Each structure stands twice: as structure tokens, then as C-alpha cells.
């Protein structure tokens, strides 16, 4: 089962929350820093009208996890069966690095190992990982900085 989201307002004092996070330096907070540890624990996400109460208020019926479907009948995790016309299945995503057959790049739980996107496996690098270098790493606004850092790391090796 997924973890509950903790949405926060999209705007604070008339400004985008992203403006505030950047202005306060929180987008650059390292994962091990006090603000970084706090944000990782809270896993903040902008509401944008997509919180469960906002969706309910808009008439969306929120139900337990879909576990099976046949024809127009959906079976839910709580055992309920309901007739459906449409399903919006918001699954999020989970890592699956089973395809990566580089043992030194993964731990015993099959999770990738890296420090700031640099794998212990020579020549293997990652970009866009959550909290790769900071809060912004997995966001469009931060992946470019992480990619630039990886390019800097790779560049000396390419010139030799």
C-alpha cells in the first residue's frame, strides 16, 4: 500500500510555494541536513487541489486499492465489489532495478547505491533520483543541476 501524502498549499502569502522553497534555500537542502531530514520525513507535496478532501469536494469517489477487475466489476482491497464505468488508477511509481545486472551497484534489497549520483560501479552514474543531491534532484527544476554535476565528474575521465 502507498504512503499517505501530506499536501501543502500551492501558494503562501501570494507567492508560489516553490518560490519560497527556493528563496529559503530548502530546494538545495542536502538529504542529511536537518531541513533535509525533516522534509524527507514529511515528504511535502503541493496540493494544487488534488488532496483527498479537495477531490471529494469535486465529486470524486475515493475507494480502497483496486486489486482485481473483470468486465465492469472492480474488486477493492477491503473486499468490496463495485460496478464501474471508468477507473482512474493513480499508481505512483516504485523503483525496479532488477534489470540492472551490476552487483556492485546495488545493495542486498536490490536498491541502487550511489553518492550524489555516482555509483560504486566504475562508469555508472544516475540522474533524477529522489534526494540524489538535494530536494530538487527528482524535479525538473533540479535534475539539470545534478546532470551538470555528473557531466563535470565524467568530463575528466573522457579527456584521458
KOLTOR-508617 format. One record per residue (C-alpha): residue in one letter; y, x, z. Coordinates in steps of 0.1 Angstrom, whole numbers, plus 5000, padded with zeros to 4 digits. Example, Ala and Ser with C-alpha at 12.3 -4.5 7.8 and 13.67 -1.06 7.14 Angstrom:
BEGIN
<node><kegu>a</kegu><v>4955</v><u>5123</u><w>5078</w></node>
<node><kegu>s</kegu><v>4989</v><u>5137</u><w>5071</w></node>
end
This chain:
BEGIN
<node><kegu>x</kegu><v>5000</v><u>5000</u><w>5000</w></node>
<node><kegu>x</kegu><v>5035</v><u>5012</u><w>4992</w></node>
<node><kegu>x</kegu><v>5060</v><u>5020</u><w>5019</w></node>
<node><kegu>x</kegu><v>5089</v><u>4996</u><w>5026</w></node>
<node><kegu>x</kegu><v>5122</v><u>5005</u><w>5010</w></node>
<node><kegu>x</kegu><v>5153</v><u>5009</u><w>5031</w></node>
<node><kegu>x</kegu><v>5181</v><u>4999</u><w>5007</w></node>
<node><kegu>x</kegu><v>5217</v><u>5007</u><w>5015</w></node>
<node><kegu>x</kegu><v>5249</v><u>4993</u><w>4999</w></node>
<node><kegu>x</kegu><v>5258</v><u>5004</u><w>4964</w></node>
<node><kegu>x</kegu><v>5295</v><u>5007</u><w>4974</w></node>
<node><kegu>x</kegu><v>5311</v><u>5018</u><w>5006</w></node>
<node><kegu>x</kegu><v>5349</v><u>5014</u><w>5011</w></node>
<node><kegu>x</kegu><v>5353</v><u>5006</u><w>4974</w></node>
<node><kegu>x</kegu><v>5335</v><u>5038</u><w>4962</w></node>
<node><kegu>x</kegu><v>5300</v><u>5043</u><w>4948</w></node>
<node><kegu>x</kegu><v>5276</v><u>5055</u><w>4974</w></node>
<node><kegu>x</kegu><v>5268</v><u>5083</u><w>4950</w></node>
<node><kegu>x</kegu><v>5304</v><u>5094</u><w>4952</w></node>
<node><kegu>x</kegu><v>5302</v><u>5095</u><w>4990</w></node>
<node><kegu>x</kegu><v>5269</v><u>5114</u><w>4990</w></node>
<node><kegu>x</kegu><v>5283</v><u>5140</u><w>4966</w></node>
<node><kegu>x</kegu><v>5316</v><u>5142</u><w>4985</w></node>
<node><kegu>x</kegu><v>5299</v><u>5147</u><w>5018</w></node>
<node><kegu>x</kegu><v>5276</v><u>5173</u><w>5003</w></node>
<node><kegu>x</kegu><v>5245</v><u>5152</u><w>5010</w></node>
<node><kegu>x</kegu><v>5232</v><u>5154</u><w>4974</w></node>
<node><kegu>x</kegu><v>5229</v><u>5192</u><w>4979</w></node>
<node><kegu>x</kegu><v>5212</v><u>5189</u><w>5013</w></node>
<node><kegu>x</kegu><v>5181</v><u>5210</u><w>5014</w></node>
<node><kegu>x</kegu><v>5149</v><u>5193</u><w>5025</w></node>
<node><kegu>x</kegu><v>5145</v><u>5214</u><w>5057</w></node>
<node><kegu>x</kegu><v>5181</v><u>5209</u><w>5068</w></node>
<node><kegu>x</kegu><v>5190</v><u>5183</u><w>5095</w></node>
<node><kegu>x</kegu><v>5206</v><u>5159</u><w>5070</w></node>
<node><kegu>x</kegu><v>5178</v><u>5166</u><w>5045</w></node>
<node><kegu>x</kegu><v>5151</v><u>5158</u><w>5071</w></node>
<node><kegu>x</kegu><v>5169</v><u>5127</u><w>5081</w></node>
<node><kegu>x</kegu><v>5173</v><u>5114</u><w>5045</w></node>
<node><kegu>x</kegu><v>5137</v><u>5122</u><w>5037</w></node>
<node><kegu>x</kegu><v>5126</v><u>5102</u><w>5067</w></node>
<node><kegu>x</kegu><v>5148</v><u>5072</u><w>5058</w></node>
<node><kegu>x</kegu><v>5142</v><u>5075</u><w>5021</w></node>
<node><kegu>x</kegu><v>5175</v><u>5059</u><w>5012</w></node>
<node><kegu>x</kegu><v>5178</v><u>5039</u><w>4980</w></node>
<node><kegu>x</kegu><v>5208</v><u>5020</u><w>4967</w></node>
<node><kegu>x</kegu><v>5204</v><u>4982</u><w>4970</w></node>
<node><kegu>x</kegu><v>5220</v><u>4971</u><w>4937</w></node>
<node><kegu>x</kegu><v>5210</v><u>4935</u><w>4946</w></node>
<node><kegu>x</kegu><v>5173</v><u>4944</u><w>4945</w></node>
<node><kegu>x</kegu><v>5164</v><u>4942</u><w>4982</w></node>
<node><kegu>x</kegu><v>5138</v><u>4917</u><w>4991</w></node>
<node><kegu>x</kegu><v>5163</v><u>4893</u><w>5007</w></node>
<node><kegu>x</kegu><v>5185</v><u>4896</u><w>4976</w></node>
<node><kegu>x</kegu><v>5156</v><u>4889</u><w>4953</w></node>
<node><kegu>x</kegu><v>5145</v><u>4859</u><w>4974</w></node>
<node><kegu>x</kegu><v>5181</v><u>4846</u><w>4973</w></node>
<node><kegu>x</kegu><v>5179</v><u>4849</u><w>4935</w></node>
<node><kegu>x</kegu><v>5148</v><u>4827</u><w>4934</w></node>
<node><kegu>x</kegu><v>5122</v><u>4854</u><w>4931</w></node>
<node><kegu>x</kegu><v>5089</v><u>4847</u><w>4949</w></node>
<node><kegu>x</kegu><v>5077</v><u>4878</u><w>4967</w></node>
<node><kegu>x</kegu><v>5040</v><u>4879</u><w>4973</w></node>
<node><kegu>x</kegu><v>5015</v><u>4904</u><w>4987</w></node>
<node><kegu>x</kegu><v>5000</v><u>4931</u><w>4964</w></node>
<node><kegu>x</kegu><v>4981</v><u>4919</u><w>4933</w></node>
<node><kegu>x</kegu><v>4945</v><u>4931</u><w>4935</w></node>
<node><kegu>x</kegu><v>4929</v><u>4912</u><w>4906</w></node>
<node><kegu>x</kegu><v>4937</v><u>4888</u><w>4878</w></node>
<node><kegu>x</kegu><v>4916</v><u>4866</u><w>4855</w></node>
<node><kegu>x</kegu><v>4931</v><u>4844</u><w>4829</w></node>
<node><kegu>x</kegu><v>4961</v><u>4828</u><w>4846</w></node>
<node><kegu>x</kegu><v>4949</v><u>4832</u><w>4882</w></node>
<node><kegu>x</kegu><v>4961</v><u>4861</u><w>4903</w></node>
<node><kegu>x</kegu><v>4942</v><u>4873</u><w>4934</w></node>
<node><kegu>x</kegu><v>4965</v><u>4887</u><w>4961</w></node>
<node><kegu>x</kegu><v>4957</v><u>4913</u><w>4988</w></node>
<node><kegu>x</kegu><v>4958</v><u>4886</u><w>5015</w></node>
<node><kegu>x</kegu><v>4930</v><u>4866</u><w>4998</w></node>
<node><kegu>x</kegu><v>4954</v><u>4840</u><w>4983</w></node>
<node><kegu>x</kegu><v>4948</v><u>4830</u><w>4947</w></node>
<node><kegu>x</kegu><v>4977</v><u>4816</u><w>4927</w></node>
<node><kegu>x</kegu><v>4983</v><u>4803</u><w>4892</w></node>
<node><kegu>x</kegu><v>5008</v><u>4824</u><w>4873</w></node>
<node><kegu>x</kegu><v>5029</v><u>4822</u><w>4841</w></node>
<node><kegu>x</kegu><v>5042</v><u>4858</u><w>4844</w></node>
<node><kegu>x</kegu><v>5038</v><u>4888</u><w>4867</w></node>
<node><kegu>x</kegu><v>5064</v><u>4914</u><w>4873</w></node>
<node><kegu>x</kegu><v>5044</v><u>4943</u><w>4886</w></node>
<node><kegu>x</kegu><v>5067</v><u>4968</u><w>4903</w></node>
<node><kegu>x</kegu><v>5042</v><u>4997</u><w>4910</w></node>
<node><kegu>x</kegu><v>5065</v><u>5026</u><w>4915</w></node>
<node><kegu>x</kegu><v>5047</v><u>5059</u><w>4909</w></node>
<node><kegu>x</kegu><v>5024</v><u>5084</u><w>4925</w></node>
<node><kegu>x</kegu><v>5017</v><u>5119</u><w>4916</w></node>
<node><kegu>x</kegu><v>4983</v><u>5127</u><w>4900</w></node>
<node><kegu>x</kegu><v>4978</v><u>5163</u><w>4892</w></node>
<node><kegu>x</kegu><v>4941</v><u>5160</u><w>4887</w></node>
<node><kegu>x</kegu><v>4946</v><u>5172</u><w>4851</w></node>
<node><kegu>x</kegu><v>4962</v><u>5205</u><w>4863</w></node>
<node><kegu>x</kegu><v>4933</v><u>5229</u><w>4864</w></node>
<node><kegu>x</kegu><v>4951</v><u>5258</u><w>4881</w></node>
<node><kegu>x</kegu><v>4936</v><u>5261</u><w>4915</w></node>
<node><kegu>x</kegu><v>4963</v><u>5284</u><w>4930</w></node>
<node><kegu>x</kegu><v>4990</v><u>5258</u><w>4920</w></node>
<node><kegu>x</kegu><v>4975</v><u>5230</u><w>4943</w></node>
<node><kegu>x</kegu><v>4966</v><u>5225</u><w>4979</w></node>
<node><kegu>x</kegu><v>4934</v><u>5210</u><w>4992</w></node>
<node><kegu>x</kegu><v>4948</v><u>5175</u><w>4988</w></node>
<node><kegu>x</kegu><v>4955</v><u>5182</u><w>4951</w></node>
<node><kegu>x</kegu><v>4992</v><u>5183</u><w>4957</w></node>
<node><kegu>x</kegu><v>5012</v><u>5208</u><w>4938</w></node>
<node><kegu>x</kegu><v>5025</v><u>5239</u><w>4956</w></node>
<node><kegu>x</kegu><v>5060</v><u>5252</u><w>4948</w></node>
<node><kegu>x</kegu><v>5091</v><u>5266</u><w>4964</w></node>
<node><kegu>x</kegu><v>5122</v><u>5254</u><w>4946</w></node>
<node><kegu>x</kegu><v>5101</v><u>5246</u><w>4916</w></node>
<node><kegu>x</kegu><v>5084</v><u>5280</u><w>4914</w></node>
<node><kegu>x</kegu><v>5046</v><u>5277</u><w>4917</w></node>
<node><kegu>x</kegu><v>5025</v><u>5304</u><w>4933</w></node>
<node><kegu>x</kegu><v>5006</v><u>5305</u><w>4899</w></node>
<node><kegu>x</kegu><v>5024</v><u>5330</u><w>4877</w></node>
<node><kegu>x</kegu><v>5043</v><u>5315</u><w>4849</w></node>
<node><kegu>x</kegu><v>5041</v><u>5279</u><w>4862</w></node>
<node><kegu>x</kegu><v>5073</v><u>5261</u><w>4871</w></node>
<node><kegu>x</kegu><v>5083</v><u>5225</u><w>4879</w></node>
<node><kegu>x</kegu><v>5115</v><u>5205</u><w>4874</w></node>
<node><kegu>x</kegu><v>5124</v><u>5170</u><w>4886</w></node>
<node><kegu>x</kegu><v>5103</v><u>5169</u><w>4917</w></node>
<node><kegu>x</kegu><v>5115</v><u>5149</u><w>4947</w></node>
<node><kegu>x</kegu><v>5133</v><u>5172</u><w>4971</w></node>
<node><kegu>x</kegu><v>5125</v><u>5202</u><w>4948</w></node>
<node><kegu>x</kegu><v>5157</v><u>5219</u><w>4960</w></node>
<node><kegu>x</kegu><v>5177</v><u>5191</u><w>4974</w></node>
<node><kegu>x</kegu><v>5182</v><u>5153</u><w>4975</w></node>
<node><kegu>x</kegu><v>5194</v><u>5152</u><w>4939</w></node>
<node><kegu>x</kegu><v>5164</v><u>5170</u><w>4924</w></node>
<node><kegu>x</kegu><v>5145</v><u>5140</u><w>4913</w></node>
<node><kegu>x</kegu><v>5176</v><u>5122</u><w>4900</w></node>
<node><kegu>x</kegu><v>5192</v><u>5126</u><w>4866</w></node>
<node><kegu>x</kegu><v>5223</v><u>5139</u><w>4883</w></node>
<node><kegu>x</kegu><v>5204</v><u>5168</u><w>4899</w></node>
<node><kegu>x</kegu><v>5175</v><u>5177</u><w>4876</w></node>
<node><kegu>x</kegu><v>5198</v><u>5197</u><w>4854</w></node>
<node><kegu>x</kegu><v>5208</v><u>5220</u><w>4882</w></node>
<node><kegu>x</kegu><v>5172</v><u>5225</u><w>4891</w></node>
<node><kegu>x</kegu><v>5163</v><u>5232</u><w>4854</w></node>
<node><kegu>x</kegu><v>5191</v><u>5257</u><w>4852</w></node>
<node><kegu>x</kegu><v>5178</v><u>5275</u><w>4883</w></node>
<node><kegu>x</kegu><v>5143</v><u>5276</u><w>4867</w></node>
<node><kegu>x</kegu><v>5157</v><u>5289</u><w>4834</w></node>
<node><kegu>x</kegu><v>5175</v><u>5317</u><w>4854</w></node>
<node><kegu>x</kegu><v>5142</v><u>5325</u><w>4871</w></node>
<node><kegu>x</kegu><v>5123</v><u>5326</u><w>4838</w></node>
<node><kegu>x</kegu><v>5150</v><u>5344</u><w>4817</w></node>
<node><kegu>x</kegu><v>5145</v><u>5379</u><w>4831</w></node>
<node><kegu>x</kegu><v>5107</v><u>5376</u><w>4825</w></node>
<node><kegu>x</kegu><v>5113</v><u>5366</u><w>4789</w></node>
<node><kegu>x</kegu><v>5135</v><u>5396</u><w>4781</w></node>
<node><kegu>x</kegu><v>5109</v><u>5422</u><w>4791</w></node>
end
